[in-house]
């Protein structure tokens, strides 16, 4: 069914030299108690009004970005035998999740000026305008943020991860970890020739808590007193239940 819709969209799309027709294996991700991550398949085709250019190879770059949020990055240093926070830099906007997949090595298939224009790479997706005068190496704070989130699977650079068939069909997959932030995840697809973006397409994937997780989340935000009392009651009940079990075992 999705392939049929993709073909119909390909036939009905407006005329352009090269244009992306996009498909997704799913357009929403539900976070439940058993959610341990998800894999999104992104695929599509290229509509053309002219023959495939013979003098250059087509590359495809796909990005998937979670909601951006400000974050404070702190640096620790050892003082008098203990570790304490010394400097801090406020990053104006950093995506909670970011994956960039390319049909080749990203730095080889995309020119730096195009990266600057479209903010494709992980570094360019993070916006950090300024830093305190006492901090002379603010770039290291951004690098630390990227390193931490890359280690937890939240930031991913996937070179040679997009498969392009006959310069017409493309596909890739992105693994999303369990610790996702709710919100709209922007998906962008870039067609690139000779390092220059020739076409761009975007859509969104909705990531939401559902069921009990949604109810508890809403309760904690809208009725914090009731949420707190409920948490205490559950803790007391759990403690009493565990105590009863141990007494029964020891009897």
C-alpha positions in Angstrom: 0.0 0.0 0.0 2.8 2.4 0.9 4.6 1.6 -2.3 1.4 2.3 -4.3 1.0 5.7 -2.6 4.6 6.5 -3.3 4.2 5.7 -7.0 1.0 7.8 -7.2 2.8 10.7 -5.4 5.7 10.4 -7.8 3.3 10.7 -10.8 1.4 13.6 -9.4 4.2 15.7 -8.0 4.9 19.1 -9.6 7.5 19.5 -12.2 11.1 20.0 -11.1 14.6 19.0 -12.2 15.0 16.5 -9.3 12.5 16.3 -6.5 12.1 14.0 -3.5 9.0 11.8 -3.0 9.2 10.6 0.6 7.9 7.6 2.5 8.1 6.5 6.2 7.5 3.1 7.8 5.5 5.0 10.5 4.6 8.6 11.2 4.2 8.2 15.0 6.0 6.5 17.8 4.1 5.5 21.0 6.0 5.4 24.3 4.6 2.8 26.6 5.9 0.9 29.7 7.5 -1.7 27.5 9.0 0.8 25.0 12.7 0.0 24.6 13.4 2.0 21.4 12.2 2.0 17.8 13.5 1.7 14.3 12.2 4.1 11.6 12.5 3.1 8.0 12.8 6.2 5.7 12.5 5.6 2.0 11.6 7.4 -1.2 12.2 8.1 -4.8 13.4 10.9 -7.1 11.1 12.4 -9.7 12.7 13.9 -12.8 11.6 15.7 -15.8 15.0 15.3 -17.5 17.4 12.3 -17.9 19.8 11.5 -15.1 22.9 13.7 -15.3 25.8 11.6 -16.4 28.6 13.9 -15.2 27.8 13.7 -11.5 26.7 11.1 -8.9 23.7 11.6 -6.7 24.0 11.5 -2.9 21.2 11.5 -0.4 21.4 12.9 3.2 18.7 12.3 5.7 18.3 13.9 9.1 16.0 13.2 12.0 15.8 15.8 14.8 13.9 15.8 18.1 12.6 18.9 19.8 15.3 21.5 20.5 15.8 22.8 24.0 18.2 25.1 25.8 20.7 23.3 28.1 23.5 24.3 30.5 26.8 22.5 30.1 29.0 22.6 33.1 32.7 21.8 33.5 34.1 20.2 36.6 37.6 20.7 38.0 39.4 19.3 41.0 39.7 21.8 43.8 41.1 21.0 47.3 40.7 17.3 46.7 37.0 17.4 45.5 35.3 17.8 42.1 33.3 21.0 41.8 31.6 22.9 38.9 33.8 25.7 37.7 32.5 27.0 34.4 29.2 26.8 32.6 28.0 27.6 29.1 24.3 28.0 28.1 23.6 26.3 24.8 20.7 28.2 23.2 19.1 25.2 21.4 20.2 21.6 21.1 18.0 18.8 19.6 17.1 16.2 22.2 17.8 13.6 19.5 19.6 14.0 16.2 20.6 11.5 13.6 22.2 12.3 10.2 22.6 9.5 7.6 24.4 9.9 4.3 25.0 7.8 1.2 28.7 8.5 1.7 31.0 10.1 4.2 29.1 13.3 5.2 32.1 15.6 5.0 32.9 14.3 1.5 29.4 14.5 0.0 28.4 17.9 1.4 30.3 21.1 1.1 30.9 23.1 4.3 29.0 26.1 3.0 26.0 24.0 2.3 26.2 22.5 5.8 26.3 26.0 7.2 23.3 27.0 5.1 21.1 24.0 5.9 22.5 23.0 9.4 22.9 19.3 8.5 25.8 18.1 10.6 25.4 17.5 14.4 27.7 20.5 15.2 25.6 22.8 13.0 22.3 21.5 14.4 23.3 22.9 17.8 22.9 26.7 18.3 25.2 28.3 20.8 25.4 32.1 20.4 27.6 33.2 23.2 29.5 32.3 26.3 30.7 34.1 29.5 33.9 36.2 29.1 35.6 34.0 31.5 35.2 31.0 29.1 37.7 31.1 26.2 37.0 27.6 24.8 33.2 27.6 24.5 33.5 25.1 21.6 34.7 22.4 24.0 31.4 22.6 25.9 29.4 21.9 22.7 31.8 19.0 21.9 31.3 17.6 25.4 27.5 17.8 24.9 27.8 16.0 21.6 30.1 13.3 23.1 27.7 12.6 26.0 24.6 12.3 23.8 26.5 10.3 21.2 27.5 7.8 23.9 23.8 7.5 25.0 22.6 7.0 21.4 20.9 10.3 21.2 23.3 11.7 18.6 24.2 9.6 15.6 26.3 10.2 12.5 25.6 7.4 10.0 28.1 7.5 7.1 27.5 5.2 4.1 24.1 4.4 5.7 21.7 5.5 2.9 21.3 3.0 0.0 20.7 4.7 -3.4 19.5 2.4 -6.3 20.1 3.6 -9.9 20.1 7.2 -8.6 16.3 6.9 -8.3 15.3 5.0 -5.1 16.8 5.5 -1.7 16.3 4.0 1.8 17.8 4.0 5.2 16.8 3.2 8.8 17.4 5.1 12.1 17.3 3.4 15.5 15.7 5.6 18.1 16.7 4.8 21.8 14.3 4.3 24.7 15.1 7.7 26.3 13.2 9.8 23.8 11.7 13.3 24.5 8.1 13.8 23.5 7.4 16.0 20.5 7.5 16.4 16.8 10.7 14.9 15.2 11.6 16.8 12.0 12.7 14.6 9.1 14.6 16.2 6.2 15.9 14.6 3.0 18.5 16.3 0.9 19.5 15.4 -2.7 23.1 16.4 -3.3 25.2 16.7 -6.4 28.9 17.7 -6.4 28.4 18.7 -2.7 25.5 21.1 -3.4 21.9 20.6 -2.3 19.7 20.4 -5.3 16.4 19.5 -3.6 15.0 19.2 -0.1 11.9 17.6 1.4 10.7 17.5 5.0 8.1 15.9 7.2 7.5 15.1 10.9 7.2 12.0 13.1 5.1 12.4 16.2 6.6 10.8 19.4 4.1 10.7 22.3 3.5 8.9 25.6 0.3 6.8 25.6 -1.8 4.9 28.1 -0.7 4.9 31.7 2.5 6.9 30.9 0.4 9.7 29.4 -2.0 9.8 32.3 0.8 9.9 34.9 2.7 12.5 32.9 -0.4 14.8 32.6 -1.3 14.2 36.3 2.3 15.3 37.4 2.0 18.5 35.4 -1.7 19.4 36.0 -2.3 18.1 39.5 1.1 17.9 41.2 -0.4 17.6 44.7 -2.6 14.6 43.8 0.4 13.1 41.9 2.6 13.5 45.0 0.0 11.9 47.3 -0.5 9.0 44.9 3.2 8.4 44.8 3.4 8.3 48.6 0.5 5.9 48.7 2.1 3.6 46.2 5.4 3.7 48.0 3.6 2.8 51.4 1.7 0.0 49.7 4.8 -1.4 48.1 6.7 -1.3 51.4 3.9 -3.0 53.3 3.5 -5.6 50.6 7.3 -6.4 50.6 7.2 -6.6 54.4 4.3 -9.0 54.4 6.0 -11.3 51.8 9.2 -11.4 53.9 7.2 -12.3 57.1 5.5 -15.1 55.2 8.7 -16.5 53.9 10.4 -16.4 57.3 7.4 -18.0 59.1 
